[in-house]
Amino acid sequence: KCLEPCDWNASRRAQKLPHEALATTMAKMPMPAMKVLLGKKPQVLAPLDPNFAPLVLAKKNYLKAVEGSDLFFEWALPRADGVGRYKLPVFADDHEDVDASIYLAGVLIQEMMWQRSASELLLSGSSKICEAVKAAYSKGGAYEFEILQMPRVCGTPEKAFETKIVPVDNLPKAA
């Protein structure tokens, strides 16, 4: 029993819980990405959060905006029992909306990692997008939480997660 007024949450706030650490390191969406990804509001607003926009709608908006592009950013997520692959059409490095490509690639990689796991991340595409995504998936980057957790998820906590840029022909086939 407390004789003085107690702050029961003080010790909890003093600790960084995993979801709180994640919230402080999540990638912040740049304005050009907001314009492309969130340009069209959902027809049905979420009652508890009217500003919520599902990823599927953002991706739909993006694919419409980048339609006709012959440029692609590809990645592979090797793991013990196979490889996850994805190919995303992107804006050119000098296009005003290239940040939408970078941001969406980061989010889609994060989603794939948690769906399938990964022992490393292999990137291929334009140097600007590859370097930006590699920085985001490195220590101190926006997705540091993922790269620190994936070795544990894969059962190899002693092996550091690596993010590498490779030629597209060096990406392993999906399996």
C-alpha beads as a LAMMPS data file, in Angstrom:
LAMMPS data file: protein, C-alpha beads

175 atoms
174 bonds

1 atom types
1 bond types

-500.0 500.0 xlo xhi
-500.0 500.0 ylo yhi
-500.0 500.0 zlo zhi

Masses

1 110.0

Atoms # bond

1 1 1 0.000 0.000 0.000
2 1 1 1.353 3.407 -0.990
3 1 1 1.422 6.122 1.660
4 1 1 2.224 8.796 -0.904
5 1 1 0.669 9.399 -4.294
6 1 1 2.163 6.778 -6.644
7 1 1 2.859 6.840 -10.314
8 1 1 2.244 3.193 -11.184
9 1 1 3.398 3.689 -14.752
10 1 1 6.747 5.314 -13.910
11 1 1 8.740 2.065 -14.108
12 1 1 6.962 1.049 -17.311
13 1 1 7.803 4.385 -18.934
14 1 1 11.410 4.058 -17.822
15 1 1 11.718 0.831 -19.838
16 1 1 11.591 0.842 -23.627
17 1 1 9.149 -1.904 -24.517
18 1 1 9.559 -3.467 -28.004
19 1 1 6.472 -1.810 -29.492
20 1 1 7.520 1.565 -28.058
21 1 1 11.012 1.177 -29.514
22 1 1 9.416 0.331 -32.851
23 1 1 7.150 3.378 -32.709
24 1 1 10.121 5.673 -32.201
25 1 1 12.067 4.219 -35.153
26 1 1 9.365 3.654 -37.745
27 1 1 9.971 5.343 -41.065
28 1 1 8.400 8.763 -41.271
29 1 1 6.505 9.327 -44.501
30 1 1 7.932 12.211 -46.581
31 1 1 5.477 14.687 -48.117
32 1 1 5.941 13.470 -51.737
33 1 1 5.122 9.948 -50.552
34 1 1 2.015 11.232 -48.747
35 1 1 0.855 12.926 -51.945
36 1 1 1.123 9.705 -53.973
37 1 1 0.228 7.080 -51.364
38 1 1 -2.472 8.928 -49.431
39 1 1 -3.836 11.118 -52.211
40 1 1 -7.212 9.397 -52.274
41 1 1 -9.098 8.820 -49.002
42 1 1 -10.776 5.472 -48.333
43 1 1 -14.490 5.405 -49.217
44 1 1 -15.277 4.002 -45.774
45 1 1 -13.515 5.786 -42.913
46 1 1 -12.385 3.775 -39.907
47 1 1 -14.668 4.798 -37.020
48 1 1 -11.902 4.816 -34.389
49 1 1 -9.317 6.558 -36.576
50 1 1 -10.705 8.544 -39.529
51 1 1 -7.126 9.232 -40.716
52 1 1 -6.326 5.503 -41.046
53 1 1 -5.406 4.447 -44.582
54 1 1 -4.827 0.746 -45.276
55 1 1 -1.646 -0.273 -47.079
56 1 1 -3.628 -1.940 -49.860
57 1 1 -5.171 1.434 -50.839
58 1 1 -1.829 3.231 -50.661
59 1 1 -0.304 0.559 -52.899
60 1 1 -3.227 0.860 -55.331
61 1 1 -2.741 4.667 -55.485
62 1 1 0.999 4.193 -56.002
63 1 1 0.654 1.626 -58.783
64 1 1 -1.744 3.939 -60.617
65 1 1 0.704 6.871 -60.266
66 1 1 3.730 4.865 -61.456
67 1 1 1.809 3.107 -64.251
68 1 1 3.830 2.776 -67.446
69 1 1 7.219 2.958 -65.730
70 1 1 9.805 0.577 -67.134
71 1 1 12.007 0.974 -64.038
72 1 1 11.887 -1.598 -61.238
73 1 1 13.269 -2.090 -57.756
74 1 1 13.610 -5.743 -56.782
75 1 1 14.484 -7.509 -53.571
76 1 1 15.003 -10.994 -52.223
77 1 1 14.573 -12.237 -48.661
78 1 1 16.505 -15.511 -48.313
79 1 1 15.611 -17.762 -45.389
80 1 1 16.339 -21.351 -44.372
81 1 1 13.428 -22.840 -46.341
82 1 1 13.308 -20.630 -49.421
83 1 1 13.401 -17.107 -50.812
84 1 1 10.769 -14.380 -50.940
85 1 1 11.008 -12.062 -53.964
86 1 1 9.251 -8.882 -55.073
87 1 1 9.467 -6.535 -58.053
88 1 1 8.122 -2.997 -57.611
89 1 1 7.735 -0.488 -60.454
90 1 1 9.412 2.761 -59.372
91 1 1 9.798 6.406 -60.284
92 1 1 13.112 7.495 -61.790
93 1 1 15.772 8.763 -59.371
94 1 1 15.261 12.340 -60.582
95 1 1 11.433 12.197 -60.484
96 1 1 9.741 14.433 -57.886
97 1 1 7.903 11.393 -56.427
98 1 1 10.878 9.018 -56.041
99 1 1 10.439 9.266 -52.237
100 1 1 7.112 7.451 -52.641
101 1 1 8.994 4.553 -54.257
102 1 1 11.564 4.503 -51.455
103 1 1 8.973 4.693 -48.678
104 1 1 6.653 2.057 -50.154
105 1 1 9.553 -0.317 -50.820
106 1 1 10.589 -0.046 -47.160
107 1 1 7.072 -0.783 -45.920
108 1 1 6.544 -3.703 -48.321
109 1 1 9.887 -5.240 -47.331
110 1 1 8.941 -4.876 -43.665
111 1 1 5.601 -6.581 -44.325
112 1 1 7.266 -9.462 -46.213
113 1 1 9.860 -9.920 -43.484
114 1 1 7.256 -10.402 -40.799
115 1 1 5.162 -12.680 -43.027
116 1 1 7.995 -14.954 -44.149
117 1 1 11.118 -14.090 -42.096
118 1 1 14.534 -13.465 -43.635
119 1 1 18.198 -14.067 -42.894
120 1 1 19.325 -11.177 -45.118
121 1 1 17.985 -8.592 -47.559
122 1 1 19.262 -8.379 -51.130
123 1 1 18.404 -5.251 -53.138
124 1 1 18.632 -4.472 -56.849
125 1 1 17.645 -1.405 -58.846
126 1 1 18.553 2.261 -59.081
127 1 1 21.429 3.377 -56.886
128 1 1 19.369 6.095 -55.158
129 1 1 16.568 3.734 -54.124
130 1 1 18.954 0.893 -53.212
131 1 1 21.124 3.146 -51.038
132 1 1 18.097 4.687 -49.291
133 1 1 16.518 1.302 -48.534
134 1 1 19.867 -0.153 -47.461
135 1 1 20.327 2.748 -45.010
136 1 1 16.801 2.206 -43.656
137 1 1 17.558 -1.509 -43.099
138 1 1 20.865 -0.884 -41.298
139 1 1 21.777 -0.102 -37.691
140 1 1 20.395 3.315 -36.858
141 1 1 17.957 3.154 -39.786
142 1 1 14.183 3.363 -39.745
143 1 1 13.869 -0.445 -39.732
144 1 1 16.598 -1.200 -37.202
145 1 1 14.072 -3.102 -35.080
146 1 1 13.505 -5.586 -37.917
147 1 1 17.183 -6.222 -38.608
148 1 1 17.848 -6.781 -34.909
149 1 1 14.911 -9.176 -34.506
150 1 1 15.150 -11.257 -37.710
151 1 1 18.195 -13.288 -36.588
152 1 1 16.239 -14.310 -33.476
153 1 1 13.122 -15.043 -35.544
154 1 1 15.191 -17.265 -37.851
155 1 1 16.854 -19.097 -34.956
156 1 1 20.311 -17.668 -35.735
157 1 1 20.814 -14.949 -33.103
158 1 1 24.599 -15.186 -33.485
159 1 1 24.473 -14.169 -37.185
160 1 1 23.950 -10.475 -37.889
161 1 1 21.313 -9.531 -40.453
162 1 1 22.884 -8.065 -43.597
163 1 1 21.476 -5.786 -46.287
164 1 1 23.337 -5.948 -49.602
165 1 1 23.000 -4.308 -53.004
166 1 1 23.512 -6.788 -55.855
167 1 1 22.952 -6.917 -59.630
168 1 1 19.478 -8.193 -60.514
169 1 1 20.977 -11.382 -62.015
170 1 1 22.469 -12.185 -58.592
171 1 1 19.105 -12.179 -56.819
172 1 1 18.133 -15.756 -55.967
173 1 1 14.984 -17.161 -57.536
174 1 1 11.806 -17.249 -55.443
175 1 1 11.302 -20.577 -53.720

Bonds

1 1 1 2
2 1 2 3
3 1 3 4
4 1 4 5
5 1 5 6
6 1 6 7
7 1 7 8
8 1 8 9
9 1 9 10
10 1 10 11
11 1 11 12
12 1 12 13
13 1 13 14
14 1 14 15
15 1 15 16
16 1 16 17
17 1 17 18
18 1 18 19
19 1 19 20
20 1 20 21
21 1 21 22
22 1 22 23
23 1 23 24
24 1 24 25
25 1 25 26
26 1 26 27
27 1 27 28
28 1 28 29
29 1 29 30
30 1 30 31
31 1 31 32
32 1 32 33
33 1 33 34
34 1 34 35
35 1 35 36
36 1 36 37
37 1 37 38
38 1 38 39
39 1 39 40
40 1 40 41
41 1 41 42
42 1 42 43
43 1 43 44
44 1 44 45
45 1 45 46
46 1 46 47
47 1 47 48
48 1 48 49
49 1 49 50
50 1 50 51
51 1 51 52
52 1 52 53
53 1 53 54
54 1 54 55
55 1 55 56
56 1 56 57
57 1 57 58
58 1 58 59
59 1 59 60
60 1 60 61
61 1 61 62
62 1 62 63
63 1 63 64
64 1 64 65
65 1 65 66
66 1 66 67
67 1 67 68
68 1 68 69
69 1 69 70
70 1 70 71
71 1 71 72
72 1 72 73
73 1 73 74
74 1 74 75
75 1 75 76
76 1 76 77
77 1 77 78
78 1 78 79
79 1 79 80
80 1 80 81
81 1 81 82
82 1 82 83
83 1 83 84
84 1 84 85
85 1 85 86
86 1 86 87
87 1 87 88
88 1 88 89
89 1 89 90
90 1 90 91
91 1 91 92
92 1 92 93
93 1 93 94
94 1 94 95
95 1 95 96
96 1 96 97
97 1 97 98
98 1 98 99
99 1 99 100
100 1 100 101
101 1 101 102
102 1 102 103
103 1 103 104
104 1 104 105
105 1 105 106
106 1 106 107
107 1 107 108
108 1 108 109
109 1 109 110
110 1 110 111
111 1 111 112
112 1 112 113
113 1 113 114
114 1 114 115
115 1 115 116
116 1 116 117
117 1 117 118
118 1 118 119
119 1 119 120
120 1 120 121
121 1 121 122
122 1 122 123
123 1 123 124
124 1 124 125
125 1 125 126
126 1 126 127
127 1 127 128
128 1 128 129
129 1 129 130
130 1 130 131
131 1 131 132
132 1 132 133
133 1 133 134
134 1 134 135
135 1 135 136
136 1 136 137
137 1 137 138
138 1 138 139
139 1 139 140
140 1 140 141
141 1 141 142
142 1 142 143
143 1 143 144
144 1 144 145
145 1 145 146
146 1 146 147
147 1 147 148
148 1 148 149
149 1 149 150
150 1 150 151
151 1 151 152
152 1 152 153
153 1 153 154
154 1 154 155
155 1 155 156
156 1 156 157
157 1 157 158
158 1 158 159
159 1 159 160
160 1 160 161
161 1 161 162
162 1 162 163
163 1 163 164
164 1 164 165
165 1 165 166
166 1 166 167
167 1 167 168
168 1 168 169
169 1 169 170
170 1 170 171
171 1 171 172
172 1 172 173
173 1 173 174
174 1 174 175
